[in-house]
Amino acid sequence: MKIAVIGAGHVGGTLARRWSALGHEVVLGLRDPASAKSQAQAAELGLAATDRAAAAQGAEIVLLATPGGVPAIDAARACELKPGQILADATNPLNANLDGLEHPGGLSGAQQLARALPGVRVVKAFNTVGFGIMAQPVREGRRSVLFVSGDDQPAVEAVSKLAAETGFVPVPLGGLPASRMQEEHAVLWIHLAVKTGLGVDFLFSLCRGAA
Ligand SMILES: NC(=O)c1ccc[n+]([C@@H]2O[C@H](COP(=O)([O-])OP(=O)(O)OC[C@H]3O[C@@H](n4cnc5c(N)ncnc54)[C@H](OP(=O)(O)O)[C@@H]3O)[C@@H](O)[C@H]2O)c1
């Protein structure tokens, strides 16, 4: 599958490496692909870097991994996505203290993206765990959950399938309004990692059983 990864930082770089290793055709879409930094990132990952529109062209899934809020909307617009394309939104519109979210009008970052990009199938995913867990979502034999939401069921299924391939247990939450909870969950994750001293090497796993 062709996957465009927009942003080659901690999240974009980690998932690009992982998906490439799984055999997907991964292209990096960067805001300044010719810069020395971008070229070094691409070389380190062994991938091609291009501008965001070229990367997104024909991609079955476009992962957005930039800072959240306005930069995310600007970056997504720069992808020039066609109606029907799937945008997997890993961003969190965090406030400056990283202890809350910017949700103008009560809309999550993912809902703002959907509003800004009519016809694009926005799926919220890959935003609720640290990038170290994305590299290998298993600890002590337990797989991390990955919450997924979106208004288009086939798109949610496509992203969930990719999440499962990546090693997660995908947990669909329903329509895109649930992305507000995913973004709040990311704040909880950061709180645990940074404020309580738990560190970044932990995951949430789902235990179910017959009653
Ligand atoms: N870090 C985590 O563990 C984690 C986990 C889950 C979700 N997230 C979310 O994922 C997103 C990316 O996080 P990250 O840790 O990967 O960040 P990061 O390491 O800082 O990487 C951010 C990427 O976005 C690009 N970028 C920076 N400012 C931009 C702008 N104004 N417009 C467009 N692109 C811009 C950067 O490119 P340049 O090289 O051009 O600056 C870089 O490729 C954030 O929204 C974050 O909340 C992070």
The ligand as a Gaussian input file, in Angstrom:
#p B3LYP/6-31G(d) Opt

LIG

0 1
 N        5.871000      12.462000      20.381000
 C        4.964000      11.534000      20.627000
 O        5.258000      10.530000      21.308000
 C        3.563000      11.674000      20.098000
 C        2.665000      10.622000      20.257000
 C        1.385000      10.701000      19.733000
 C        1.015000      11.839000      19.014000
 N        1.895000      12.868000      18.888000
 C        1.459000      14.043000      18.103000
 O        2.027000      13.847000      16.821000
 C        2.389000      15.106000      16.257000
 C        3.884000      15.076000      15.904000
 O        4.623000      14.885000      17.098000
 P        6.194000      14.596000      17.028000
 O        6.592000      14.262000      18.403000
 O        6.485000      13.670000      15.908000
 O        6.738000      16.054000      16.675000
 P        8.177000      16.426000      16.095000
 O        9.153000      15.370000      16.403000
 O        8.439000      17.810000      16.580000
 O        7.958000      16.446000      14.514000
 C        7.057000      17.373000      13.956000
 C        7.125000      17.313000      12.450000
 O        6.242000      18.315000      11.961000
 C        6.962000      19.265000      11.168000
 N        6.521000      20.605000      11.521000
 C        6.889000      21.348000      12.586000
 N        6.232000      22.511000      12.577000
 C        5.452000      22.494000      11.480000
 C        4.536000      23.412000      10.925000
 N        4.291000      24.603000      11.488000
 N        3.893000      23.064000       9.775000
 C        4.140000      21.879000       9.205000
 N        5.005000      20.951000       9.675000
 C        5.642000      21.276000      10.804000
 C        8.417000      19.075000      11.485000
 O        9.108000      19.359000      10.292000
 P       10.347000      20.346000      10.188000
 O       11.523000      19.435000      10.220000
 O       10.125000      21.010000       8.881000
 O       10.292000      21.281000      11.374000
 C        8.485000      17.598000      11.864000
 O        8.640000      16.804000      10.706000
 C        2.033000      16.163000      17.294000
 O        0.781000      16.711000      16.958000
 C        1.958000      15.380000      18.590000
 O        1.057000      15.955000      19.516000
 C        3.162000      12.817000      19.397000

